[in-house]
Amino acid sequence: MPPTGLNSRVVLLLCFISTTACNIFAFTEEPPERVGKVDGYCSRVLRVQSSRKEGNTEFRLRVEGDPESYQPGSTYRVTVVASSPSYFRGFTLIALKEGAEGDKDEDYAGNFQIIDEEETQFMTNCPPAVTESTPRRRTSIQVFWTAPPSGSGCVVLKVSIVQKRIIYFQDEGSLTKRMCEKESLYGDATDKPLLDCCACGTAKYRVTFYGNWSEKIHPKDYPRRANHWSAIIGASHSKNYVLWEYGGFASEGVKQVAELGSPVKMEEEIRQKGDDVLTVIKMKAQWPAWQPLNVRAAPSAEFSVDRTRHLMSFLTMLGPSPDWNVGLSAEDLCTKECGWAQRVVQDLIPWDAGTDSGVSYESPNKPTLPQDKIRPLTSLDHPQSPFYDPEGGAITPVARVMVERIARKGEQCNIVPDNVDDIVADIAQEEKEEDDTPETCIYSNWSPWSACSSATCEKGKRMRQRMLKAQLDLSVPCPHTQDFEPCMGPGCSDEDASTCMMSEWITWSPCSVSCGVGTRSRERYIKQFPDDGSVCTLPTEETENCVVNEECSPSSCLVTEWAEWDVCSATCGLGMKRRERMVKMPPADGSLCGAEVLEVDKCMMPECHTIPCMLTPWSDWSDCSVTCGKGLRTRQRMLKSPVELGECTEELEQVEKCMLPECPIDCIMSEWTEWSECNKSCGKGHTIRTRMVKLEPQFGGDSCPETIQRKKCKIRKCNRGQANSDEKKRRKEQREKRKSKQGRAKVASEHPGCKMRPWSSWTECTKHCGGGIQERLMTVKQRFKTSQLSSCKDRKEIRACNVHPC
């Protein structure tokens, strides 16, 4: 009998929600015609009211990372957990579009994927829902859920829990998770609108790059030997030029930086933009990627912005990697108040250029065809990714960039200055000193004055120098190339009050021409204004002539200076080291550059001690051994040291399970039954045969064919007046058969040595349509001493039911 307060319909509903509920309650059979398909079975799970228990805190539905929104098409791990010491026996998990009733297929959002088929399965009568495979005590289950496509709106994940005689199902709280579609990060434009700049004058900035990508902070698969940051390349530019952006495609220059760490093509693309670019930003590569700041200063560069070119972008490759980079895209340094930003600090995570499909630092080259859009890396991209996190947490930043304003020039149109000390008024050109140098002596410009030799108020000297480039008339002597003047330490002379403190000159800009005679310039800025309020008259810019490839041969090629030697490849004994330089300008005739850009040399480290077991790094995991379902994958490593030096017990091969989308399973049917007797004793009638569905189709398998067939039958023609007598005869035969069957049952119940109970009622059909099974039992009531064990036992009968098609 059903429990008090629950009618048979509610108990049937409990059985639908979880197979466990049917193990809890016993209930009487309900005729098939009363269980008609009045509404969708899936929708019934939303209307369990009589057994609801609100406000529980024992159970929780959790989506990995606890995101507030979902990325369309992304896959998330969904977990149902019970807090100790609670447990649950059954559950049902669904995902609905917000506001949907659940009575239509289109009401369900996304798709679930089974992780452990021994724990979970799809519901037979509600394929979008997931339930338990076997009823037992459990404290957690987990499945994968793939979010619906873009435009699906908000989604609500709900779970019902069966524990003893209570069903928990909440519209809010810990058993319900609401997530809305995340705004696209990969749109056709950058996230922030680019406004017209209303600032006046120009501003100068210093950008400093702090790389914190290290084995300590990012230990997973960290590449110990070849880790580096490539040369940084960027520009200050107008909104008409985009170096790179999320949602856009990488140019050839971006691709070469992303995959090879080469900035040559990127710099060429920048310089071709003409008036859309104000300053080219360049910084040297860093080998290795991380060193303390007291060992190696953070790389920096200076650049300028103006009203039309107020955006700054740069990028640098994270090496080794398939095509991973960090950088800023179109950072606006112009404020809404018509001024220039004082300071910008950004933590950087890596992004994927969309040109290579590798998933780990040292993945083999695997071009992405067709090319993908630029996107940020996430912690759920791939299990082999060094940034993978099964909980879906945020990636720890690999770098930080700081952009600081160091000077402003020209009249500023914002009323309140950010900092009086950093404003530079229009500077009058420095009056040229009288120069009595003979015209036949060609000198370079004077260098800046050195620091004073005295750090106290004692007198000292400071020096500047220049270089004699040419002496056209040897009979005319050329003056000195060094110049000295007295000085005292800072703050010790009256002259200091009217002295500007200037920064060091920054490096010369590239020559204005790629061939022949051009000009180049360099800049410095005012570090401190005079205490007496006077104007600084020292120059902040210098320009000089420069010569690039005087002969201007179309096949000549310009290269940079050699970089420093990198770290020796060996930690002990004999190894190799290398250094590189870059091609600044390829030959004008399109030929290959003949200059050497890579040098390799031997290096000697301290003598190696005998290490009996030296191993290579693990190889990448192999592809899964199957194309669907559960399989295996392997990875190997090799022994580098000779075996005779000592026994190595380290494993050289590892095998782990891998899971691909489930394989399609076709419908499986039972064999046809024999044809039934004709339903007429004479004349035309029909006969039928049936079969049952043994296994429903899953994961896109072939659907089930028909379960019932009928055909015509004709015994003989019915004579007039004979039909009634034949019918009576047939009914008499059926009565005799029933009596014979009852007689056999009576004999069975009175079996010698046994006293049997009567046959039980038939159980409810296991299916509502499509062919199910019913069974009944005859159990032993009393066993006499003279009986044999083998002849006195319980009996069971089985029959088919609900064979009509669904």
SULGIUR-V58370 format. One line per field, one symbol per residue. ss: DSSP state (a for helix, b for strand, c for the rest). psi: psi as a letter, one per 20 degrees, with the letter a starting at -180 (. if undefined). A space follows every 50 residues. Layout:
# SULGIUR-V58370
ss = ???
psi = ???
This chain:
# SULGIUR-V58370
ss = cccccccaaaaaaaaaacaaaaaacccccccaaaacccccaaaaaaaccc ccccccccbbbbbaaaccbbccccbbbbbbbbcccccbcbbbbbbbbccc ccccaaabccbbbbcccccbbbcccccccbbbcccccbcbbbbbbbcccc ccccbbbbbbbbbccbbbbccccccbbbbbbccccccccccccccccccc cbbbbbbbbbbccccccccccccccccbbccbbbbbbccccccccccccc caaaaaaaaacccaaaaaaaaccaaabbbbbbbccbbccccccccccccb bbbbbcccccbbbbbbbbbccccbbbbbbbbbcbcccccbccbbbbbbcc bbcccbccccccccccbcccccccbbccccccccccccccccccccccbb bbbbbbbbbccccccccccaaabcccccccccccccccccbbbccccccc ccccccccbbbbbbbccbbbbccccccccccbbbbbbbcccccaaaaacc bbcccccccccccccbbbbbbbbccbbbccccccccccccbbbbbbbbcc cccccccbbccccccccccccccbbbbbbbccbbbccccccccccccbbb bbbbccccccccccbccccccccccccccbbbbbbbccbcccaaaccccc ccbbbbbbbcccccbccbbccccccccccccccbbbbbbbccbbbccbcc cccccccbbbbbbbcccccccaaaaaaaaaaaaaaaaaaaaaaaaaaaac cccbbbcccccccccccccccbbbbbbbcbbbbcccccaaacccbbbbbb bccccc
psi = qqqpiorhgghhhghghphhhhhhqpqrqpqhiikrmgrphhhhiikohh jqoqjqjhqpppppilqirqppiqpqppppqpqpkrrqhrrpproqqpiq hjjqhiippapqppgoiihqrqpgimhiqpaqgporpqiqqqrqppqrrq jibqqopqpqpoocjpppoqhrbijppppqppppikairqhpqoqqpjqr brqpqpppoopkorhghmhokpohgjprprpppaqprriipogqqpirqp rhggghghhijpjghghghghiiciipgppppqqqopahpqqhigpqpqr qqrqqahhmjqpqrqqqoqqrglprraqolopjprhjkappgppppppqq qpijiqjqirgkqqpnqoprprqpqqqrjjgphipijpohikrqppqirp ppoppiqqqrppipgoqgohhjporppqppppqpokpqiiooqrqqrqpr qqipiajqqaqqqrrrpohqohoiioqprrjqpqqqrrrpjiqhhhhkpp oqrqprqqrqqiqipbpbqrrrrrrohpqqhjjrppjqqiqqqrqqpomh ilpijrppqrqprqpaqqiqiqbpaqrrqrrqohorphjjrqpiqpippp rqqprqpqqpoinpqrqqrqqrqqiriqbpaqqrqrrqphqqhiiqpojq qiqqprqqprqqqpoqppqrqqrqprqpjqiqaparqrqrrqohpqqqlj rprpaqipqqqqqofrqpqpihgghhggghhgghghgghgghghhgghhk ppiqoqqrprqprqpiqirjoaqqqqqoqpgppqhiqqhhinrqqpqqqq rliqq.
